[in-house]
């Protein structure tokens, strides 16, 4: 019932996003997904979805599935080349992966029964949800730019004085590292989904043998963060320091839309914030920082892995925080909201698996309250936060730390405790 409910809800959301995107003259996630079956697909996690689906397959089936996907991509690439069809950069492959996943869904319905059918459909659903999540995210970003002409960057930037304007400092530090530091952080920022797939594969490595999924894994948290996050974008539209106070990036935004050309070299002066208009291209995707939320989820889910996985999770979190600030995509207060957002969602999913016991309910309610209080303070108390930096900055960090502490304390209570059995002492034998 849970899987069926999730599937229906996801389908309804995707259809709604399709209708909304078409109202603005752009194809939505459904149209993009259907086109990807034949036409050159946009770069995205199509093969990542295939890899996730393969956790329910045997090794022989995995080899056949991947080989079939690569073979179909090769044929389609040859057909396009022969027909003289121009393909954009990095749009060469991916059709085969999608066709294989759809083929596995057909096999599950027509050739499988009982638990084997359900397991294969779950695997296909997992892979397609990853792909649909990316497509839906693109549609959400389009909708935020079209429906939210005014942004709250001046409010958030003013509130960010409480933390010492970390994006300005990180931007200067990143530029000082030269191309090496910039390229490393750009790779980490862009390949966050790849890191998540690696962690998910480790968590789901026994599915093919045990013929069942674990009760909780990283993909669930990733998808829920991506599902709920854009809703906050709509309530709290923010474009980010590089757009609101800098030269913009990739040809979008720019000084003509910025409040001032200050980022990252000129300290931001304290002034009364106002709503500011921005273009209808740049996504309002800052509050909260979903990259921070996703990196936090990766960090959490690597804590029980081997040492190399724990090290990778820690590195990815630190590097993601540095990238979000150093590239000017986020303010410091976005990151605090992102951490609280991720921990609250992770706590809710784990509490759901346990049947919503009292500690779980208390943690989720507390995390939600702190997250709401953060957004309210950024919107209505930015001047007070800027004027009393030491106090307000300490309170922000304390609020985040309290959620972290509550999460760690509650989840430790949920951990199974090993029962120590005492060995019987040797008894003297009768004479």
C-alpha positions in Angstrom: 0.0 0.0 0.0 2.8 2.4 0.8 4.5 1.8 -2.6 1.2 2.2 -4.4 0.5 5.5 -2.6 3.9 6.8 -3.4 3.5 5.8 -7.0 0.1 7.5 -7.3 1.3 10.7 -5.6 4.4 10.9 -7.8 2.4 10.4 -10.9 0.0 13.1 -9.9 2.8 15.5 -9.2 4.5 14.8 -12.5 1.3 15.3 -14.5 0.7 18.6 -12.6 4.2 19.8 -13.4 3.7 18.8 -17.1 0.6 21.0 -17.3 2.3 23.9 -15.5 5.4 23.7 -17.7 3.4 23.7 -20.9 1.6 26.8 -19.8 4.9 28.6 -20.1 5.7 27.1 -23.4 8.2 24.4 -22.2 8.0 20.6 -22.3 7.4 19.1 -18.9 8.8 15.9 -17.3 6.4 13.6 -19.1 7.2 14.9 -22.5 10.9 14.9 -21.8 10.7 11.3 -20.6 8.8 10.1 -23.7 11.2 12.0 -26.0 14.2 10.3 -24.2 13.0 6.9 -25.5 13.8 7.8 -29.1 15.3 11.3 -29.4 18.7 12.4 -28.1 18.2 12.7 -24.3 19.3 15.6 -22.1 22.2 14.8 -19.8 20.8 13.1 -16.7 20.8 10.1 -14.5 19.4 7.6 -17.1 22.2 5.1 -16.6 22.1 5.9 -12.9 18.5 4.8 -12.8 19.4 1.6 -14.7 22.1 0.9 -12.1 19.7 1.4 -9.2 17.2 -0.9 -10.9 19.8 -3.5 -11.3 20.0 -4.1 -7.5 17.1 -6.5 -7.9 18.8 -8.5 -10.7 21.3 -11.3 -10.7 24.7 -10.6 -12.0 23.9 -12.4 -15.3 20.8 -10.3 -15.7 22.7 -7.1 -14.9 25.3 -7.9 -17.6 22.5 -8.5 -20.1 20.6 -5.3 -19.1 23.7 -3.1 -19.4 24.8 -4.7 -22.6 21.4 -4.3 -24.1 21.3 -0.6 -23.1 24.8 0.1 -24.5 23.9 -1.8 -27.7 20.7 0.2 -28.3 22.5 3.5 -27.6 25.2 2.4 -30.2 22.5 1.6 -32.8 20.7 4.9 -32.2 23.9 6.9 -32.3 24.8 5.2 -35.7 21.3 6.0 -37.0 21.6 9.6 -36.1 25.1 9.9 -37.5 23.9 8.3 -40.8 20.9 10.5 -41.0 22.9 13.6 -40.3 21.0 14.5 -37.1 22.8 17.1 -35.1 23.1 16.2 -31.4 24.0 18.7 -28.7 27.1 18.1 -26.5 26.7 15.2 -24.0 23.4 14.2 -25.5 24.7 11.0 -27.1 23.5 8.3 -24.9 20.8 7.3 -22.4 18.0 6.1 -24.6 19.0 2.5 -24.1 19.0 2.7 -20.3 15.4 4.1 -20.4 14.2 1.4 -22.9 15.7 -1.4 -20.8 14.0 -0.1 -17.6 10.7 0.0 -19.5 11.3 -3.4 -20.9 11.9 -4.8 -17.4 8.6 -3.3 -16.3 6.9 -5.2 -19.2 8.7 -8.4 -18.2 7.6 -8.0 -14.6 3.9 -7.7 -15.6 3.9 -10.4 -18.3 6.5 -12.9 -17.1 6.7 -12.7 -13.3 4.3 -13.5 -10.5 4.0 -12.9 -6.8 6.9 -11.6 -4.9 9.2 -11.7 -7.9 6.9 -9.4 -9.9 6.6 -7.0 -7.0 10.4 -6.9 -6.4 11.2 -6.3 -10.1 8.5 -3.5 -10.3 10.0 -1.9 -7.2 13.4 -2.0 -8.8 12.0 -0.4 -12.0 10.1 2.2 -10.0 13.3 3.1 -8.1 15.2 3.7 -11.3 12.4 5.6 -13.0 11.8 7.7 -9.9 15.4 8.9 -10.0 15.0 9.9 -13.6 11.6 11.5 -13.0 13.0 13.4 -10.0 15.6 15.1 -12.2 13.0 15.9 -14.9 10.5 17.2 -12.3 13.3 19.3 -10.7 13.9 21.0 -14.0 10.2 21.8 -14.4 10.1 23.1 -10.8 13.0 25.5 -11.5 11.2 26.8 -14.6 8.0 27.4 -12.6 9.8 29.3 -9.8 11.4 31.6 -12.3 8.1 32.3 -14.1 5.8 32.7 -11.1 8.0 34.5 -8.6 9.2 37.8 -10.2 10.2 39.3 -6.8 12.9 37.7 -4.7 13.9 38.0 -1.0 17.7 38.1 -1.5 18.0 41.5 0.2 16.3 40.0 3.3 18.5 36.9 3.3 21.7 38.8 2.6 21.0 41.2 5.5 20.2 38.2 7.8 23.5 36.6 6.7 25.4 39.4 8.5 24.7 37.3 11.6 27.2 34.7 10.2 29.7 37.2 8.9 28.6 37.0 5.2 30.4 33.6 4.7 29.6 33.5 0.9 31.7 36.6 0.4 34.7 35.1 2.3 34.4 31.7 0.7 34.2 33.3 -2.8 37.4 35.2 -2.3 39.1 32.1 -0.8 38.0 29.9 -3.7 39.3 32.4 -6.3 42.6 32.4 -4.5 43.0 28.7 -4.9 43.0 29.1 -8.7 41.7 26.6 -11.3 42.6 23.5 -9.3 40.3 24.3 -6.3 37.6 25.6 -8.6 37.6 22.5 -10.8 37.6 20.1 -7.8 34.6 21.9 -6.1 32.8 22.2 -9.4 33.1 18.4 -9.9 31.9 17.7 -6.4 28.9 20.1 -6.8 27.9 18.7 -10.2 28.3 15.0 -9.3 26.3 14.9 -6.1 23.9 12.5 -7.6 26.7 10.1 -8.5 27.9 10.1 -4.9 24.4 9.3 -3.8 24.1 6.4 -6.2 27.4 4.9 -4.9 26.1 5.1 -1.3 22.7 3.7 -2.3 24.3 0.8 -4.1 26.3 -0.1 -1.0 23.1 0.0 1.1 21.1 -2.1 -1.5 23.9 -4.6 -2.3 22.0 -7.5 -0.7 18.6 -7.0 -2.3 19.3 -9.5 -5.1 20.1 -12.2 -2.6 17.6 -11.4 0.1 14.9 -10.6 -2.5 13.7 -7.6 -0.4 14.6 -4.0 0.1 15.9 -2.7 3.4 13.3 -0.7 5.4 15.2 2.6 4.9 17.9 3.7 2.5 19.4 6.9 1.0 17.2 7.0 -2.2 14.1 7.5 -0.1 15.6 10.5 1.7 16.9 12.0 -1.6 13.6 11.8 -3.3 11.6 13.3 -0.4 14.1 16.2 -0.2 13.7 16.8 -3.9 9.9 16.5 -3.6 9.4 19.0 -0.7 12.3 21.4 -1.4 10.8 23.2 -4.4 7.7 23.9 -2.4 9.8 26.0 -0.1 11.4 27.7 -3.1 7.9 28.9 -4.1 7.2 30.3 -0.5 10.7 31.8 -0.1 12.1 32.8 -3.6 15.8 33.6 -3.5 18.3 33.6 -6.4 21.7 33.6 -4.6 24.6 36.1 -4.0 26.3 35.6 -7.4 23.0 36.7 -9.1 21.7 39.3 -6.6 25.0 40.9 -5.8 27.4 39.8 -8.5 27.9 39.4 -12.2 25.7 36.3 -12.5 26.8 33.1 -14.1 26.4 31.2 -17.4 24.8 34.2 -19.1 21.8 34.3 -16.9 21.0 37.0 -14.4 23.7 39.7 -14.4 24.6 43.1 -13.0 21.6 44.6 -14.7 19.3 42.6 -12.4 21.5 42.7 -9.3 21.0 45.0 -6.4 24.7 45.9 -6.6 27.9 44.4 -8.1 29.5 43.5 -4.7 30.1 39.8 -4.6 32.6 38.6 -3.5 35.1 41.4 -3.1 33.1 44.2 -1.6 31.6 43.7 1.9 27.9 44.0 1.9 26.6 47.1 3.7 23.8 46.9 6.1 20.6 48.5 4.8 16.9 48.2 5.0 16.0 45.2 2.8 13.3 45.4 0.1 11.7 43.0 -2.3 13.6 43.1 -5.6 12.5 42.1 -9.1 14.5 39.6 -11.1 14.5 38.1 -14.5 12.2 35.2 -15.6 15.1 32.8 -16.3 17.1 32.4 -13.1 15.7 29.7 -10.8 14.7 30.8 -7.3 16.3 27.8 -5.8 18.3 28.9 -2.7 16.2 28.6 0.4 16.9 26.0 1.7 20.1 24.8 0.1 19.0 21.4 -1.3 22.6 20.6 -2.2 23.5 21.0 1.5 20.4 18.9 2.5 21.4 16.1 0.0 25.1 16.2 1.1 23.9 16.0 4.7 21.8 12.9 3.9 24.9 11.3 2.2 26.9 12.0 5.3 24.3 10.4 7.6 23.9 7.3 5.5 27.7 6.7 5.3 28.2 6.6 9.0 27.7 2.8 9.2 29.7 2.0 6.1 33.3 1.0 5.8 36.0 3.6 6.6 36.5 4.7 3.0 32.8 5.3 2.6 32.7 7.3 5.8 35.6 9.4 4.7 34.0 10.0 1.3 30.7 11.1 2.9 32.6 13.5 5.2 34.6 14.9 2.2 31.5 15.3 0.1 29.7 17.2 2.8 32.6 19.6 3.4 33.3 20.1 -0.3 29.6 20.7 -1.1 29.4 23.4 1.7 32.5 25.0 0.3 31.2 24.9 -3.3 27.7 26.3 -2.4 29.3 29.3 -0.7 32.4 29.7 -2.9 30.5 29.8 -6.2 28.0 32.3 -4.7 25.1 30.0 -5.1 24.0 30.2 -1.5 24.1 32.4 1.6 25.3 31.0 4.9 21.8 31.0 6.4 20.6 28.8 3.4 23.0 26.1 4.6 21.8 26.2 8.1 18.2 25.8 6.9 19.3 23.0 4.6 20.9 21.0 7.4 17.7 21.3 9.6 15.6 20.4 6.6 17.5 17.3 5.8 17.6 16.0 9.4 13.9 16.6 9.9 13.1 14.6 6.8 15.5 11.8 7.7 13.9 11.7 11.2 10.4 11.6 9.7 11.2 8.7 7.4 12.9 6.7 10.2 10.0 7.4 12.5 7.6 6.2 9.9 9.4 2.9 9.7 9.2 2.5 13.5 5.5 3.4 13.7 5.7 7.0 14.9 6.8 6.4 18.5 6.9 9.4 20.9 10.6 10.3 20.5 10.2 10.3 16.7 7.2 12.5 16.8 8.9 15.0 19.1 12.0 15.2 17.0 10.0 15.8 13.7 7.9 18.4 15.4 10.9 20.1 16.9 12.8 20.1 13.6 9.8 21.5 11.7 9.4 24.2 14.3 13.1 25.2 14.1 13.0 25.3 10.3 9.8 27.4 10.3 11.4 29.8 12.9 14.5 30.2 10.7 12.5 31.2 7.7 10.4 33.6 9.7 13.4 35.2 11.2 15.1 35.6 7.8 12.0 37.3 6.4 10.9 39.5 9.3 14.0 40.0 11.6 16.9 40.5 9.2 17.8 44.0 10.5 17.8 42.9 14.1 20.0 39.9 13.1 22.4 42.2 11.3 22.7 44.7 14.1 23.3 42.0 16.8 25.6 39.7 14.9 27.2 37.9 17.8 23.9 37.1 19.5 21.9 36.2 16.4 24.7 34.2 14.8 25.2 32.2 18.0 21.4 31.6 18.2 21.4 30.3 14.5 24.2 27.9 15.1 22.7 26.8 18.4 19.3 26.1 16.8 21.0 24.0 14.1 23.1 22.2 16.7 20.1 21.5 18.8 18.4 19.7 15.9 21.6 17.7 15.2 21.8 16.7 18.9 18.2 15.7 19.0 18.6 13.6 15.9 21.7 11.8 17.2 20.2 11.3 20.6 16.9 9.9 19.2 18.4 7.7 16.6 20.7 6.1 19.2 17.6 5.2 21.2 16.3 3.4 18.1 19.5 1.4 17.6 19.1 -2.3 18.6 21.1 -3.1 21.7 23.1 -6.3 21.9 22.0 -8.6 24.6 25.0 -9.9 26.6 24.6 -13.5 27.7 26.7 -14.7 30.6 28.4 -18.0 30.1 27.6 -20.5 32.9 30.4 -21.0 35.3 31.9 -24.5 35.4 30.4 -26.7 38.1 32.4 -29.3 40.0 31.7 -32.8 38.9 30.3 -35.2 41.4 32.8 -37.5 43.1 
